[in-house]
Amino acid sequence: MKRILLALLLSTSLLSGCGAKDSDHSLPAETNRPGGDTSNTERIEESEKTENPERTEGPEETEDTEQAEQEDVSGIYTDKQGTSDVYSQLTLALQPDGIYTAEISVYRVSELEGTAVWEGDMLRFTSEDPYVLADISVTGGKAEVVFITGAVGFQAGDIYSFPDGPSGESPEQTDEDSFQENLFEKIAMEISCAEEQEKEIEKKQEEAVTQQEMNLTAAEMYRLWDDTLNLVWGLLEANLNEADMEALRKEEREWITFKDAEVQAAGQENGGGSIQPLLEAMRAAELTKARVYELAEYAK
């Protein structure tokens, strides 16, 4: 009997010792030490990434997909105001990176160049110099531009419609067609656009009450005709031969000297007074407008 009890005690002691040894080596000693194996949490994260390689983070792919799904609205949108002439024009051209290059021309006097990207169901237009923001909507071959911020020739809140299209016509095709027009017709169109813009400024002048308002509208009128003169000059320079242009440049330098003297004289009539800027801008606008019509004669 004693021998049996002794054998049982020895067996229990040996089994207890094996269990302790296994427990001591259940984890590597260096598991949670700096520089050792990665922690259990990190291992799980890496395992999940390996098992789900298609999982991505961030909104970039979603935005690219939305951009790709939008209809290509490249083309030229125009406003002819019921005539055969183009008064205002919007040109959109989709680039390989999904961004549109955009040009906005209103009355062929005020122009902006920039880019446009989809934001929801509208294109957000941005120009850098001057910095201008606008929203462009395109529906059924017609476009509309709503200005968010303003610049010279544009005001925040202004809305311009381009109902005449055609939206599918490429800029290259339109430029090619425009070269078929003769020079005088092109210049006549620029002058016609300026005359329409002039009517709007004249309304502002009639409504002006303070001296500052009068001065500002007079300055706006001068800028209108000065911009038109530059457009007409550019057309002449691109189409006249060098001999004619050299003679015209000499004449233009003489005219500028004459104009500056006339403007200065007009201001001196009320030298130093608050009305001086008004008198100078009015005289400058008058002379510049007359010069535009003179330059048009060179296109005949």
Secondary structure, DSSP 8 states (H G I E B T S, - for coil): -HHHHHHHHHHHHHHHHHHHHHHHTSS-TTTTSTTSS--HHHHHHHHHHHH-TT---SSHHHHHHHHHHS----EEEEE-TTSSS--EEEEEEE-TTS-EEEEEEETTTEEEEEEEEEETTEEEEEETTTTEEEEEEEETTEEEEEESS-BTTB-TT-EEEE-S--TT--HHHHHHHHTTS-HHHHHHHHHHHHHHHHHHHHHHHHH--SHHHHHHHHHHHHHHHHHHHHHHHHHHHHHS-HHHHHHHHHHHHHHHHHHHHHHHHHHHTTTTSTTHHHHHHHHHHHHHHHHHHHHHGGG-
